Amino acid sequence: MAKLLVVDDEANIRLLYAAELSDEGYDVVTAGSALEAVEKLESESFDLAVIDIKLKNESGIELLQRIVKERHTVPVILCTAFSCYKDDFSAWLADGYVVKSSDLQELKDEIARVLAKRQKAAYT
C-alpha cells in the first residue's frame, strides 16, 4: 500500500482527498500547510505527495522545490484550480499536474501513473 501526503490549506479538500484515496487503497496523511508538510516529510516516509499550488501565506511551488532538493525520491503531483501554472517552469519539476475537479478520477489516474513509473524505475 502506497503512502501519500496530501497538502492543501482547505480542510474540506483534505478530507475529501483522504476519504477518496483511502477508498482506493492508499495510506493517506494530510497537511494543511507547507510547514506541516515539511515536518511530516522529516518524520515519515512517503511514496508520493499531492500538493496544492496556492496555499495560504505559502507557495506550493516553493514546497515542491524544497522536496525536490531535500527529498528527491518523493514524486510530487501538483493539484490546483488554476491551469495557468502548467506554463510555469518551476511547476515542471513536478512528476504530474492535475487541475482540481469535483471528479477525482483524473487525480487518481495520475497518482497511479506516477507510482507505476516510480515502481518501474526501481526495478530497472
C-alpha positions as CSV (number, residue, x, y, z in Angstrom):
1,M,0.0,0.0,0.0
2,A,1.5,3.3,-1.1
3,K,1.7,6.1,1.5
4,L,0.6,9.5,0.2
5,L,1.0,13.0,1.6
6,V,-1.8,15.4,0.7
7,V,-1.1,19.1,1.2
8,D,-3.9,21.6,0.9
9,D,-4.9,24.5,3.1
10,E,-8.6,23.8,2.6
11,A,-9.8,21.3,5.3
12,N,-12.7,20.1,3.2
13,I,-10.4,19.2,0.3
14,R,-8.0,17.3,2.6
15,L,-11.0,15.3,4.0
16,L,-12.3,14.6,0.5
17,Y,-9.0,13.5,-0.9
18,A,-8.2,11.4,2.2
19,A,-11.5,9.6,2.0
20,E,-11.4,9.0,-1.8
21,L,-7.8,8.0,-1.9
22,S,-8.1,5.7,1.2
23,D,-11.0,4.0,-0.6
24,E,-8.5,3.4,-3.5
25,G,-6.3,1.5,-1.0
26,Y,-3.7,4.3,-0.2
27,D,-2.5,5.2,3.2
28,V,-3.2,8.9,3.3
29,V,-1.6,11.5,5.6
30,T,-2.7,15.2,5.3
31,A,-1.1,18.5,6.0
32,G,-2.7,22.0,6.0
33,S,0.4,24.0,5.3
34,A,3.9,23.8,3.8
35,L,5.4,23.9,7.3
36,E,3.3,21.0,8.4
37,A,4.2,19.1,5.3
38,V,7.9,19.6,5.8
39,E,7.5,18.3,9.4
40,K,5.7,15.2,8.2
41,L,8.3,14.6,5.4
42,E,11.1,14.8,8.0
43,S,9.4,12.3,10.4
44,E,7.7,9.8,8.0
45,S,8.5,8.4,4.6
46,F,6.1,8.8,1.7
47,D,5.7,7.2,-1.8
48,L,4.1,10.4,-3.3
49,A,3.0,13.9,-2.4
50,V,0.0,15.7,-3.8
51,I,0.4,19.5,-3.3
52,D,-2.0,22.4,-3.9
53,I,-0.1,25.2,-5.5
54,K,-1.9,28.0,-3.8
55,L,-1.5,27.6,0.0
56,K,-2.3,30.4,2.5
57,N,0.7,32.5,3.0
58,E,2.8,29.9,1.3
59,S,3.6,28.6,-2.2
60,G,3.1,25.0,-3.2
61,I,5.8,25.7,-5.9
62,E,8.3,26.6,-3.2
63,L,7.3,23.4,-1.3
64,L,7.8,21.4,-4.5
65,Q,11.3,22.9,-4.9
66,R,12.2,22.1,-1.3
67,I,11.0,18.5,-1.7
68,V,13.0,18.1,-5.0
69,K,16.1,19.5,-3.3
70,E,15.8,17.6,0.0
71,R,13.7,14.6,-0.6
72,H,14.3,13.9,-4.3
73,T,12.9,10.4,-4.1
74,V,9.4,11.6,-3.3
75,P,7.4,12.2,-6.5
76,V,5.1,15.2,-6.5
77,I,1.8,15.8,-8.2
78,L,0.7,19.5,-8.2
79,C,-3.0,19.9,-7.9
80,T,-4.6,23.3,-8.4
81,A,-7.7,25.1,-9.5
82,F,-5.6,27.2,-11.9
83,S,-4.5,25.6,-15.2
84,C,-2.2,28.6,-15.9
85,Y,0.6,27.1,-13.7
86,K,1.3,24.4,-16.3
87,D,3.3,27.0,-18.1
88,D,5.4,28.0,-15.0
89,F,8.8,26.5,-15.4
90,S,9.0,25.8,-11.7
91,A,5.9,23.5,-12.0
92,W,7.8,21.4,-14.4
93,L,9.8,19.9,-11.5
94,A,6.6,18.0,-10.6
95,D,6.0,14.5,-11.7
96,G,2.4,15.3,-12.5
97,Y,-0.1,18.2,-12.7
98,V,-3.8,18.0,-12.2
99,V,-6.4,20.7,-12.3
100,K,-8.8,20.4,-9.4
101,S,-12.2,19.0,-10.2
102,S,-15.2,17.6,-8.4
103,D,-14.4,14.3,-10.2
104,L,-11.2,12.9,-8.7
105,Q,-10.7,10.3,-11.4
106,E,-8.0,12.4,-13.1
107,L,-6.1,12.7,-9.9
108,K,-6.5,9.0,-9.1
109,D,-5.2,8.1,-12.6
110,E,-2.3,10.5,-12.3
111,I,-1.3,9.0,-8.9
112,A,-1.5,5.5,-10.3
113,R,0.6,6.6,-13.3
114,V,3.3,8.3,-11.2
115,L,3.5,5.4,-8.7
116,A,3.7,2.8,-11.6
117,K,6.5,4.9,-13.2
118,R,8.4,5.0,-9.9
119,Q,8.0,1.3,-9.3
120,K,9.2,0.5,-12.8
121,A,12.2,2.8,-12.3
122,A,13.0,1.0,-9.1
123,Y,13.2,-2.4,-10.9
124,T,15.4,-1.2,-13.7
